[in-house]
Amino acid sequence: MYRSHVLVCGGTGCTSSGSGEIISTFERELAKNDLDKEVKVVRTGCFGLCALGPVVIVYPEGSFYSRVKAEDVPEIVEEHLLKGRIVSRLLYEETVEDDEILSLNETDFYKKQHRVALRNCGVIDPENIEEYIAVDGYEALGKCLTEYTPEQVIQIIKDSGLRGRGGAGFPTGVKWSFAAANAADQKYVCCNADEGDPGAFMDRSVLEGDPHAVIEAMAIAGYAIGASQGYIYVRAEYPIAVKRLQIAIGQAREYGLLGKDIFGTGFDFDLDVRLGAGAFVCGEETALMTSIEGKRGEPRPRPPFPAVKGLFGKPTVLNNVETYANIPQIILKGADWFASMGTEKSKGTKVFALGGKIHNTGLVEVPMGTTLREIVEEIGGGIPNGKKFKAAQTGGPSGGCIPAEHFDVPIDYDNLLAIGSMMGSGGLIVMDEDNCMVDIAKFFLEFTVDESCGKCTPCRVGTRRLLEMLDKVTKGKATMEDLDKIESLCYYIKENSLCGLGQTAPNPVLSTLRYFRDEYIAHIVDKRCPAGVCKDLLQYVIDPAKCRGCTLCSRVCPAGAISGEVKTPHRIDPAKCVKCGACMEKCKFGAISKK
């Protein structure tokens, strides 16, 4: 029995900033102070507040130490764990109020969250199956196998209102019922852990922090549809997630929770991991299954849908990581419990990866129907440097931009579609007044062009032509006729592409045209980028009234574009300027601006 537990984030974000060294240092310092039998160090999954990593929480006090360095560890061990004095200087400032230490749940970041899919992330050791079992792990699977028929399990999922968290939001229970209704000698359950959206890391964090939840849910799905084999398709760029999945699958087999005759009920189900090479198109269900089969990851025409003819031509259910992470809790707490959260047509919670121009970057899980304003201003802590909110991109390359005028729209599947965006897997990129919306649309389209598998012409050729026209806009070489062509090509690509990648690729362009058309017109007519981002339309100038002639700007200019004598105003030659901005960064007198 340990008197204290030191929980250290072992997710990818904190690992990359040195949490592994922190854990080693804790273990060494505890042993040196003869505390290794009294204090246990636990490597957990992501706590959510990625901006504050590496994160360390000490229980039972619940002290939240942020941005911890290895050199801070001896002080924490000696002061807190040996002498009982909390190290105030390392505490997350929001957990301290009037010399009183608050719990994490009382901070702005956490108090509006409701963690269902992320319930165990940052709480348990993901590499220890007994810790998962201690928080009701595998109880839902046992309940299904011993108390419910497959039809009853499917009905519970239907009644809960759970919709797929991977993109389109198709009702999960309905999808399972389709696969269950098709008789076959073999059926499959697949998990999409390919998560390729720029800025999205929800699924990765669940796999790193709570892999057994996904394994348990897939076994439940296998029981519900009559499948005996499952595959988790995860990108190879997620080494920590892959390692913990493999450990968890091995432990589940050892405990008899995967394999033959689970719980002595005669139900057989096993899982294997398949690594993807990082192709974004393999997030599309038929392309994913084609890749698992060992072929080039390209989509197949639908119908037939996977519930009829999926992996290896057999009936298959495919859901993403977050969808599965909700299943055990729905079984244990009931459909009504889950349906009580969210909105009428979008039940439960949604995990978002908050990124971009925001104070609290990281993972948040909120009830469906929470407004964008609440997420950005209250949970996210607002926009840094006093800048104004301009837009938020949801759904990644498949989604769209939500402008400030829709800041108070409750976020759910239908509301986002109505305003020209989509839920997607849950990436949420916040932008301020310094972002150019034409450049943003171009960024996402460049990604889609690179990731198109090339199987169908509308996507392969259409997205490239669309990118070329956007490039003309950002260089000030487009005409108003080009703007009409851009719009009509967007709709052609949407209507004629084979799969979801091409069908949604124009969304960032269409949404920015819908809400920020004036920026497109400024680029085309005025040959000006209002946000000062598009290099071809920029010009750096020196204000002679502010310039002190210190020569610092000319010394850092890589193109020799700045001239002038010492202690006299300098000037920039526009013909030589490469618009790198180095001069503006170095100027101490605010004499250089871009226009």
Disulfide bonds with the S-S distance in Angstrom:
none
